[in-house]
Amino acid sequence: MKRYERLTENAVAREEALLARWRERSVFEQTLAATADGPRYVFYEGPPTANGMPHFGHLMPRVYKDLFPRYKTMQGFHVLRKGGWDTHGLPVELEVEKAIGVDSKPEIEAYGV
């Protein structure tokens, strides 16, 4: 086994062990409890990608969506995490319309929710 493969295996095992410990100790829940009386910080987060395959261009937004809420939590802000939707709505709607074979408002209304 090459050195890189050993290091990668060790890193994966360490990360899995750390995540298990955090789950056992409810670390995330404790951060919410510790900041419950602090000022609120809201970070509107959209999906990592709404359609198409994820690619390198999704990396920085994903980093920001993790970094800023963590940083504000460390500053004492109460930051609830709830995934949401942003401006990806229209491309998704167009893909759904193609998939179900409609392309006008009357057809969409006839199709129903």
C-alpha positions as CSV (number, residue, x, y, z in Angstrom):
1,M,0.0,0.0,0.0
2,K,1.3,3.4,-0.9
3,R,1.9,6.1,1.7
4,Y,-0.8,8.3,0.2
5,E,-3.4,5.5,0.4
6,R,-2.5,4.8,4.1
7,L,-2.8,8.5,4.9
8,T,-6.1,8.7,3.1
9,E,-7.4,5.7,4.9
10,N,-6.3,7.1,8.3
11,A,-7.8,10.5,7.5
12,V,-11.2,8.9,6.6
13,A,-11.1,6.7,9.8
14,R,-10.3,9.7,12.0
15,E,-13.0,11.8,10.4
16,E,-15.6,9.0,10.9
17,A,-14.6,8.6,14.5
18,L,-14.8,12.3,15.2
19,L,-18.2,12.6,13.6
20,A,-19.4,9.7,15.6
21,R,-18.1,11.3,18.8
22,W,-19.8,14.6,17.9
23,R,-23.1,12.8,17.3
24,E,-22.8,10.9,20.6
25,R,-22.1,14.1,22.5
26,S,-24.7,16.2,20.6
27,V,-22.1,18.8,19.8
28,F,-24.1,20.7,17.2
29,E,-27.2,20.8,19.4
30,Q,-25.0,22.1,22.2
31,T,-23.9,25.0,20.0
32,L,-27.5,25.9,19.4
33,A,-28.3,25.7,23.1
34,A,-25.3,27.8,24.1
35,T,-26.2,30.6,21.7
36,A,-30.0,30.5,22.2
37,D,-30.1,33.9,23.9
38,G,-27.6,35.5,21.6
39,P,-28.5,37.8,18.7
40,R,-29.9,36.0,15.6
41,Y,-27.8,35.6,12.4
42,V,-29.7,34.5,9.3
43,F,-27.8,33.2,6.3
44,Y,-30.1,32.4,3.4
45,E,-28.9,29.3,1.8
46,G,-30.0,27.8,-1.5
47,P,-29.4,24.2,-2.7
48,P,-25.9,23.2,-3.6
49,T,-27.1,22.6,-7.1
50,A,-30.7,22.4,-8.4
51,N,-30.1,20.8,-11.8
52,G,-27.2,19.4,-13.7
53,M,-24.2,17.7,-12.2
54,P,-22.2,19.3,-9.4
55,H,-18.9,20.7,-10.6
56,F,-16.0,22.7,-9.3
57,G,-18.0,26.0,-9.6
58,H,-20.1,24.8,-6.7
59,L,-17.1,24.6,-4.4
60,M,-16.9,28.2,-3.2
61,P,-20.6,28.7,-2.5
62,R,-20.6,25.4,-0.5
63,V,-17.6,26.7,1.5
64,Y,-19.4,30.0,2.2
65,K,-22.6,28.2,3.3
66,D,-20.5,26.3,5.9
67,L,-18.0,28.9,6.9
68,F,-20.1,32.0,7.7
69,P,-22.7,30.2,9.9
70,R,-19.9,28.5,11.8
71,Y,-18.0,31.8,12.2
72,K,-21.0,33.7,13.4
73,T,-21.8,30.9,15.9
74,M,-18.3,31.2,17.3
75,Q,-19.0,34.9,17.8
76,G,-22.1,34.1,19.9
77,F,-24.8,34.5,17.3
78,H,-27.7,32.0,17.3
79,V,-27.6,30.6,13.8
80,L,-30.3,28.1,12.9
81,R,-29.5,26.0,9.9
82,K,-32.3,25.3,7.4
83,G,-31.6,24.6,3.8
84,G,-33.7,26.6,1.4
85,W,-34.1,27.6,-2.2
86,D,-32.7,30.6,-3.9
87,T,-32.9,31.7,-7.6
88,H,-32.6,28.2,-9.0
89,G,-36.4,28.0,-9.2
90,L,-36.9,28.9,-12.9
91,P,-34.3,26.4,-14.3
92,V,-35.9,23.7,-12.2
93,E,-39.4,24.6,-13.4
94,L,-38.3,24.5,-17.0
95,E,-36.8,21.1,-16.6
96,V,-40.0,19.8,-14.9
97,E,-42.1,21.2,-17.8
98,K,-39.9,19.4,-20.3
99,A,-40.1,16.2,-18.3
100,I,-43.9,16.2,-18.1
101,G,-44.4,17.6,-21.6
102,V,-46.1,21.0,-21.0
103,D,-45.0,24.4,-22.2
104,S,-47.8,26.9,-21.5
105,K,-49.6,28.2,-18.4
106,P,-53.0,26.6,-19.5
107,E,-51.2,23.2,-19.9
108,I,-49.5,23.6,-16.5
109,E,-52.9,24.5,-14.8
110,A,-54.6,21.6,-16.5
111,Y,-51.9,19.3,-15.3
112,G,-52.4,20.5,-11.7
113,V,-50.2,20.4,-8.6
